[in-house]
């Protein structure tokens, strides 16, 4: 039995099924890289044969937050920086559900940075797509955690005095078991990486470079790009943590110099997800809570009663 009847069904899926029946008019600016994320996600979901009812897409606040409105699946538009805790809770109660969280670099690396680190550390089985345009776009052009040093904006008119955050390196050190970077200008690679991220059992972090032609005119358009898996100059073992760290550091440093490197950077197969660890310790029931909800014989405990063990 599944809490949702669509889960586990095998059939051919067309990516147009992920376009809402009454399609909202996209309010992203012309040339925005967010269109590339939407296209890649639709293509990945169709390639995996997922039904829209098998997917939960949780978004934060920002231009990226509109993704759940333009992608037809279960959706939850959360508050600023809080997409990950909502997504984590949904995955824990219904582990068969394909859970995807999405947010911008300000939403995910700044306001939601604490949730990002601990979701990676705990290795929750979900995919986290971060629209990285190196700017706060929805609020019209403020410096973000990934804006390069010296970047001038409304909040930093003299230029940012801060070194930008290194999102790939942070993800690796925090404990993510799949880390990749792609770009809106590389739709084929983007789709392939999202497919791999969804298939991965554990926390998958995809740093998705999305150009912002309206509010970040100083940023590169992320072309030309180099796929490190397709270039002999970059020979890294993505299963080796030290080599992955070196590749990430080089990639992050190169971006600030105008060189765009993308690809898969780290993949750890043998590690159990958070849900699997909780089951192994006896702290999580083997029957998903979402399925228990539909079982008339389930005996529910009041939250108040759970305090007895701590008195």
Residue pairs with C-beta under 8 A, 6 or more apart in sequence:
1 291
1 294
2 8
2 96
2 291
3 94
3 96
3 97
3 288
3 290
3 291
3 293
3 294
4 53
4 54
4 94
4 96
4 97
5 53
6 51
6 52
6 53
6 54
7 51
7 53
7 54
7 96
7 97
8 96
9 51
10 49
11 49
11 51
12 49
13 45
13 46
13 49
13 50
13 51
14 46
15 42
15 43
15 45
15 46
17 46
17 51
17 52
17 72
18 41
18 42
18 45
18 46
18 52
18 71
18 72
18 73
19 42
19 70
19 72
20 69
20 70
20 71
20 72
21 72
23 70
24 69
24 70
26 35
26 66
26 70
27 66
28 34
28 35
28 63
28 66
29 212
29 213
29 214
30 213
31 211
31 213
32 63
32 210
32 211
32 212
32 213
32 214
33 131
33 133
33 183
33 184
33 185
33 208
33 209
33 210
33 211
33 212
33 222
34 63
34 64
34 66
34 67
34 131
34 184
34 210
35 184
36 183
36 184
36 185
36 187
36 190
36 208
36 210
37 64
37 67
37 102
37 129
37 131
37 184
37 190
37 208
37 210
38 67
38 70
38 71
39 187
39 191
40 182
40 187
40 190
40 191
40 194
41 67
41 71
41 100
41 129
41 194
42 71
43 187
43 191
43 194
44 191
44 194
44 195
44 198
45 52
45 55
45 73
45 198
47 191
47 195
48 195
48 198
48 199
50 98
50 198
52 72
52 73
52 74
53 73
53 74
54 73
54 97
54 98
55 73
55 74
55 97
55 98
55 99
55 100
56 73
56 74
56 75
56 76
56 87
56 90
56 97
56 98
56 99
56 100
57 67
57 68
57 71
57 73
57 74
57 75
57 76
57 100
57 101
57 102
58 68
58 75
58 76
58 78
58 83
58 84
58 86
58 87
58 90
58 99
58 100
58 101
58 102
59 65
59 66
59 67
59 68
59 75
59 76
59 77
59 78
59 83
59 101
59 102
59 103
60 78
60 79
60 80
60 81
60 82
60 83
60 101
60 102
60 103
60 104
60 107
60 108
60 111
60 112
61 78
61 79
61 80
61 81
61 103
61 107
61 138
62 80
62 103
62 104
62 106
62 107
62 131
62 136
62 137
62 138
63 104
63 131
63 137
63 138
64 102
64 103
64 104
64 107
64 131
65 77
65 102
65 103
65 104
65 107
65 138
67 102
68 75
68 76
68 77
68 102
69 75
69 77
74 97
76 86
76 90
78 86
80 107
80 111
80 112
81 103
81 107
81 108
81 110
81 111
81 112
81 113
81 115
82 112
82 115
83 101
83 102
83 103
83 107
83 108
83 112
83 115
84 101
84 108
84 112
84 115
84 116
84 119
84 124
84 128
85 115
86 101
87 99
87 100
87 101
87 124
87 126
87 128
88 119
88 124
88 126
88 274
90 97
90 99
91 97
91 99
91 124
91 125
91 126
91 275
92 274
92 275
92 278
92 284
92 289
93 288
93 289
93 290
94 288
94 289
94 290
94 291
95 125
95 275
95 288
96 288
97 290
98 198
99 125
99 126
99 127
100 126
100 127
100 128
100 129
100 198
101 126
101 127
101 128
101 129
102 128
102 129
102 130
102 131
103 112
103 128
103 130
103 131
104 130
104 131
104 132
104 133
104 136
104 137
104 138
104 144
105 130
105 131
105 132
105 133
105 134
105 135
105 144
105 145
105 146
105 167
106 135
106 136
106 142
106 144
106 145
108 116
108 128
108 130
109 116
109 130
109 144
109 145
109 146
109 165
109 167
109 170
110 144
110 145
113 145
116 128
116 170
116 171
116 174
117 170
117 174
118 174
119 126
119 128
119 203
120 171
120 174
120 175
120 176
120 203
120 205
121 174
121 175
122 175
122 203
122 274
123 175
123 176
123 177
123 202
123 203
123 271
123 272
123 273
123 274
123 277
124 202
124 203
124 273
124 274
124 275
125 201
125 202
125 203
125 273
125 274
125 275
125 276
126 203
126 204
127 194
127 197
127 198
127 200
127 204
127 206
128 203
128 204
128 205
128 206
129 194
129 197
129 206
129 208
130 167
130 205
130 206
130 207
130 208
131 208
131 210
132 146
132 167
132 207
132 208
132 209
132 210
133 144
133 209
133 210
133 211
133 212
133 216
133 219
134 144
134 146
134 147
134 148
134 151
134 164
134 212
134 216
134 219
135 141
135 142
135 143
135 144
135 147
135 153
135 212
135 215
135 216
135 219
136 142
136 143
136 144
136 215
137 212
137 214
137 215
137 216
140 154
140 215
141 153
141 154
141 214
141 215
141 216
142 153
142 154
142 155
143 151
143 153
143 155
143 156
143 160
145 164
145 165
146 164
146 165
146 167
147 153
147 156
147 160
147 164
148 160
148 164
148 256
149 159
149 160
149 161
149 162
149 163
149 164
149 256
150 159
150 160
151 159
151 160
151 218
152 158
152 159
152 160
152 218
153 160
164 256
166 248
166 249
166 252
167 205
167 207
167 252
168 179
168 181
168 207
168 248
168 251
168 252
168 265
169 245
169 248
169 249
169 252
171 179
171 205
171 207
172 179
172 241
172 244
172 245
172 248
172 265
172 266
173 245
175 203
176 202
176 203
176 204
176 205
176 266
177 200
177 202
177 203
177 204
177 266
177 267
177 268
177 269
177 271
178 196
178 197
178 200
178 202
178 203
178 204
178 205
178 266
178 267
178 268
179 204
179 205
179 207
179 244
179 248
179 264
179 265
179 266
179 267
180 193
180 196
180 197
180 204
180 205
180 206
180 207
180 263
180 264
180 265
181 206
181 207
181 208
181 209
181 251
181 261
181 262
181 263
181 265
182 189
182 190
182 193
182 194
182 206
182 207
182 208
182 209
182 262
182 263
183 189
183 190
183 208
183 209
183 210
183 222
183 223
183 225
183 260
183 262
184 190
184 208
184 209
184 210
184 211
184 222
185 209
185 211
185 221
185 222
185 223
185 225
186 225
186 227
186 262
189 227
189 262
189 263
190 208
193 206
193 264
194 206
196 204
196 264
197 204
197 205
197 206
198 204
200 267
201 269
201 273
202 268
202 271
202 273
203 273
209 222
209 260
209 262
211 219
211 220
211 221
211 222
212 219
213 221
220 255
220 258
220 260
222 260
223 260
224 260
225 260
225 261
225 262
226 234
226 259
226 260
226 261
226 262
227 262
227 263
228 234
228 236
228 247
228 251
228 261
228 262
228 263
228 265
229 263
229 264
230 263
234 247
234 261
234 263
236 243
236 244
236 246
236 247
236 265
237 243
237 244
238 244
238 247
238 264
238 265
238 266
238 267
239 266
239 267
239 268
239 269
241 266
244 265
244 266
247 265
248 265
248 266
250 261
251 261
251 262
251 265
254 260
254 261
255 261
272 280
275 284
278 284
279 285
279 286
285 292
287 295
292 298
